[in-house]
Structures are given as C-alpha cells and as structure tokens.
Amino acid sequence: MNKLTYFLLVIICLSGCAVDNYDPPSTTFNGRLVFDGQPLQIRQGISVLQLYQPGYENQNPIAVNVKQDGSFSSILFEGTYKLVRVAGNGPWENNPDSITVDVHGPTNIDVPVVPFFSISDVSFEVKDDILVAQCKIKKNVESRQLEKVSLFVNNTNLVDHTVQLTAAPSSTKTAAQIGEDEIIELQQDLTGYSNNPYLFARIGVKAVGHPEYIYSIVWKVR
C-alpha cells in the first residue's frame, strides 16, 4: 500500500466516524392520559400513543409506553412532533386529531381522552379475610353499553385482567346485576392467598365490544 492510498483510507475513516458521531436524544418528554383533568388508569403495555416527527424521511412512529397509572416518559431529540392517539386500542372514544408537541427542554403534556365508562367513589376494605371493594361507574359515551365490573387481585402491584390471581364469581358483576347510580360491591375471598405476603387490588369496568378495561387506582391489600 503506497502512502497516498493509506492517506485516503485514513481520511475516509475519519469522515465516516465524524458523520456517525452525534449526540443521542437527551430531552425528557413526560405526560399523562387524562379525563376531566385526572389521570386515567389502564392496562400497562397497550399501544395507545405514538409520536411522529414531520419533515423527516423516516416516518416510522415512535411508540410511547404508557404505564398503568396513565403516565408516560420518553427521551427525545428536540424538535416538533405530532402525538397521535392510536384508534381503537384504548377503551375510549376515538379522537383522530393529532396534538402538536414542541419539545425544547423538558416537556410535559396532558393527553385528554373520553373513556366509555369511568370509576368513582372507590373504596377497599378487608373483613374477616374477605376483600370488599365498592365503586360507582359513570357512562361517558352514550353509544357504549356496559358489559361488567370486576375486582382483580395480584401478588404484585401490576394488576389487571391479564395479570391476576384466580378470581371468585363474587368478584364480578354483569350489567344485568347493576342498577343505575348503584354503589357496586365486589368481593374476593383471600383465604386461599395466605402464602402470598403481598396482595394488591384494582377494580375494572369493561364496555361491550372492547377488550380493554378502565381501572381504579391500585390498592395495597397487604
């Protein structure tokens, strides 16, 4: 290899390194799914939010991972993004409008959605090793019908209809068993869980025709 060839190879190598040597994304983008200003409780892991950055060749969506308490956090490059609510994946009314988000420094945002049903007046109590949960539900989308309300229990604080211990029949009530404006009571016998040092509970409400629930906050049983 002569000196000229070696010199050219060094320049090419250095040029390539310079092109690839850029800073990774470092700006925090935090937010919440909200209804009436309150965070919405969902099943962790469902794909309900995506980001797009207009003006770039690569238009693949950036997945936004939403936790069960409705919060999310991502690390992004600074710039302008479009935030999209993925149609049909969440148990709420579809909203096709995107949200423009300018990320310049730490950015926080609330993303409003209208759930088919919402839960209020939630309480939990253990009586003689029976977990008793109460709540009220409200219909927010007139075209949606209630299917059932259920109590879920798990041995970690990650609890939903896919991550739970065995449920008793008394832990679910169908729409036919629930009156309008009724305080709904659900029960779960805990005697079979004596070997579980930790237990957590959560109420979920499901609309007909959609696989996902809207949930209450998680309550630590013990």
C-alpha positions in Angstrom: 0.0 0.0 0.0 1.6 3.3 -1.0 1.4 6.5 1.1 -1.3 8.1 -1.0 -3.7 5.2 -0.7 -3.1 5.0 3.1 -3.7 8.7 3.4 -7.0 8.4 1.5 -8.2 5.5 3.7 -7.5 7.5 6.9 -9.5 10.4 5.6 -12.4 8.2 4.6 -12.4 6.5 8.0 -12.2 9.8 9.9 -15.1 11.2 7.7 -17.3 8.2 8.5 -16.6 8.5 12.2 -17.5 12.2 12.1 -20.8 11.5 10.4 -21.8 8.8 12.9 -20.6 10.7 16.0 -23.8 12.6 17.1 -25.3 13.1 20.5 -28.1 10.7 21.5 -31.5 12.1 22.4 -31.5 13.7 25.8 -34.7 15.8 26.3 -37.4 14.4 28.6 -41.0 14.2 27.4 -43.4 13.3 30.1 -47.2 13.2 30.2 -50.4 11.6 31.3 -53.6 10.3 29.8 -56.4 12.3 31.5 -60.1 12.5 31.7 -61.6 15.6 33.4 -58.1 16.5 34.5 -57.5 13.3 36.3 -55.0 10.5 35.2 -56.7 7.6 33.6 -55.9 4.1 34.9 -55.3 1.4 32.2 -53.6 -1.9 31.5 -49.9 -1.4 31.2 -48.4 -2.3 27.8 -51.2 -1.5 25.4 -50.2 0.7 22.4 -52.4 3.8 22.7 -50.0 6.7 21.8 -47.5 7.3 19.0 -45.2 10.2 18.0 -44.3 11.3 14.5 -41.7 13.9 13.5 -42.9 15.7 10.4 -40.3 16.7 7.8 -38.0 13.6 8.2 -37.6 10.8 5.7 -38.1 8.1 8.3 -41.8 8.4 9.2 -42.0 5.3 11.4 -43.9 6.1 14.5 -42.2 6.3 17.9 -44.0 4.2 20.4 -45.0 5.9 23.7 -45.1 3.4 26.5 -47.9 4.2 28.9 -47.8 2.8 32.4 -50.9 1.5 34.2 -51.4 4.8 36.1 -51.7 6.6 32.8 -48.3 8.3 32.9 -45.6 8.1 30.2 -42.0 9.2 29.7 -39.7 9.3 26.7 -36.3 10.7 25.8 -36.4 12.6 22.5 -34.4 14.8 20.2 -35.5 18.4 20.4 -38.0 19.4 17.7 -41.7 19.4 16.7 -43.7 16.2 16.9 -47.2 15.1 16.2 -48.8 13.0 19.0 -51.4 10.5 17.9 -54.0 8.6 19.9 -54.0 5.1 18.3 -57.5 4.4 17.1 -59.4 1.5 18.7 -56.7 0.4 21.1 -57.8 2.2 24.3 -61.3 1.8 25.9 -62.3 5.3 25.0 -63.9 7.4 22.2 -61.8 7.6 19.1 -60.2 11.0 18.5 -58.4 11.3 15.2 -57.0 14.8 15.9 -53.2 14.8 16.4 -51.6 17.0 19.1 -48.6 19.2 18.1 -45.8 19.0 20.7 -42.8 21.3 20.7 -40.0 19.6 22.6 -37.4 22.2 23.6 -36.2 21.4 27.0 -38.1 19.2 29.4 -41.7 18.9 28.2 -44.9 17.9 30.0 -48.3 17.3 28.5 -51.8 16.0 29.4 -53.5 14.0 26.7 -57.3 14.1 27.0 -59.4 11.1 26.2 -63.1 10.3 26.9 -63.4 6.7 28.3 -66.5 4.7 27.6 -67.0 4.4 31.4 -65.3 5.9 34.4 -65.0 4.8 38.0 -65.5 6.9 41.1 -66.1 6.6 44.9 -63.7 3.7 45.1 -63.1 2.0 48.5 -61.4 -1.2 49.6 -61.7 -3.0 53.0 -60.8 -6.4 54.3 -63.4 -8.0 56.6 -62.6 -11.5 58.1 -60.3 -12.3 55.2 -62.8 -11.1 52.6 -61.7 -8.2 50.4 -64.7 -5.9 49.9 -64.4 -3.3 47.1 -67.0 -0.7 46.3 -67.4 1.9 43.5 -69.7 3.8 41.3 -69.5 3.9 37.5 -70.5 6.5 35.0 -71.2 6.2 31.3 -69.4 8.9 29.3 -70.1 7.7 25.7 -73.8 7.1 25.1 -73.4 4.6 22.3 -71.4 2.2 24.5 -73.1 -0.4 26.7 -71.7 -1.8 30.0 -70.6 -5.4 30.0 -69.2 -5.9 33.5 -67.4 -4.6 36.5 -64.7 -6.8 38.1 -62.3 -6.9 41.1 -58.8 -8.0 40.3 -56.2 -9.2 42.8 -52.5 -10.0 42.2 -49.3 -10.6 44.3 -47.5 -7.6 42.6 -48.7 -4.0 42.1 -49.0 -4.7 38.4 -52.6 -6.0 38.3 -55.2 -6.1 35.5 -57.4 -8.6 33.7 -54.4 -10.3 32.2 -52.2 -10.3 35.3 -54.2 -11.5 38.3 -54.6 -14.4 40.7 -57.6 -16.7 40.4 -60.9 -14.7 40.8 -64.1 -15.8 42.6 -67.5 -15.4 40.9 -68.4 -12.8 43.5 -65.6 -10.6 42.2 -67.5 -9.7 39.0 -71.0 -8.2 38.3 -72.5 -8.1 34.9 -74.6 -5.2 33.5 -77.8 -7.1 34.3 -76.8 -7.2 38.0 -76.1 -3.4 38.3 -78.7 -0.7 38.8 -78.4 2.9 37.6 -76.3 5.0 40.0 -75.9 2.0 42.3 -72.9 1.5 44.6 -71.4 -1.6 43.2 -69.9 -4.1 45.7 -67.5 -6.8 44.7 -65.8 -9.4 47.0 -62.8 -11.7 46.9 -62.1 -14.4 49.5 -58.4 -14.1 50.5 -58.1 -17.3 52.5 -56.5 -19.1 49.5 -53.8 -16.5 49.3 -52.4 -16.9 52.8 -49.0 -17.8 51.3 -48.8 -14.5 49.5 -47.1 -11.9 51.7 -48.2 -9.1 49.3 -51.5 -8.6 47.6 -52.8 -5.7 45.5 -56.3 -5.0 44.2 -57.9 -3.0 41.5 -61.4 -2.5 40.1 -62.0 -2.6 36.3 -65.0 -1.6 34.1 -65.5 -3.1 30.7 -67.7 -1.9 27.8 -69.4 -4.3 25.4 -67.3 -4.9 22.2 -63.9 -3.7 23.5 -61.3 -6.0 25.1 -59.8 -3.4 27.5 -60.9 -2.1 30.9 -60.7 1.3 32.6 -59.4 0.7 36.1 -59.3 2.2 39.6 -56.1 3.0 41.3 -54.2 0.0 42.7 -54.8 -0.6 46.4 -52.3 -2.5 48.6 -54.2 -5.2 50.5 -51.2 -6.2 52.5 
